[in-house]
């Protein structure tokens, strides 16, 4: 799932709408505790050109998963808006 999502994000703009939707859903699945590091890497790597779309796709993920995801992103120096997570909950943001 991690590799497939990374590849899908790298060619996202060329994907037909149905596959693009599946790639977004799969990205959201990467917020599970065992994959959240891969979600961060996919966002800041091949997914960066569409990072706002990817972040918006996380809106339906559980808050605890979004919180962990945000903590990891902020820890790496990325100042992005994770839906439903207030930046002021993290020192330096």
N, C-alpha and C positions, 0 to 999 in steps of 0.2 A: 504494500500500500504506500509506503514512504517513497520508494523509487518511482512508482507509477505516478504519484501525485507530483513529484518533482519534475518528471518529464512532461506531464500534462500542463503544468504551469509554464514551462519553458516555451510551449507552443500554443498557449492559451488563445491568443488572438486568431489563430488559424482553426480552432476547434469549432465544429458546428454547435449550435445552441444547446442541444441535448447533452453532448459530451462536456461542454463548458459547465453546465449545471451540475453534472456528476463530479467534475473536478472540484467545484466549490464545496459540494457536500462532503466529498472525501477530505478536503482540507479541514473542514470543521471536525470531522472524526479524528483528525490528528491531534486535537486538543486533549484527548484522553491522556492521563498521567504518563503512560509508558511511551507516548509518542510526541509529547508537547515540545521537546527539544527539536525534533524533526520539523514540527510545524513552524517554529521560529526560524530554523534554517531555510525552509522552503519559502517563507514570507520574505526574508531579507535577501534571499538568493534569486532564484528564477521567478519568484512571484512579485518581486519589488515593483515592476512596471504596473501591476494591477493591485498593489497592496491595499488601496482603499476598498476595492471590491472584496478582497479576501477578508479584510477586517470586518466589513459589514456582514459577511457570511457567517461570522462567529456569533452574531446576535442571539441565535437560538441555542447556543451551547450553554451548559450549566455555568452559573456564576463562578463557582469554584475553579472550573477549568479556565474560564476567561481571566480570572485573577492570577492564576499561575502563569498563564501565557503572557499577560501584561508584565508581571514581575520579571520574567526572563527577558522580554524585549527591552524594558527600561534598564535592566541590569547590563545589557549590551550597548546601552546608549541610544536606543531608538525611541524617539519621542513621537509616538503615534497614538491615535485615539482607539482604544479597544472598547467596543460598545458596552455600555453599562458599568464601566469601571472608571471611577474618578481618579485622575492623575494625582490629586493631592493625597491619596492614600499611600503614596510612595514617596519617600524622602527624595528631594531634588526635583520633583515634578509638580 
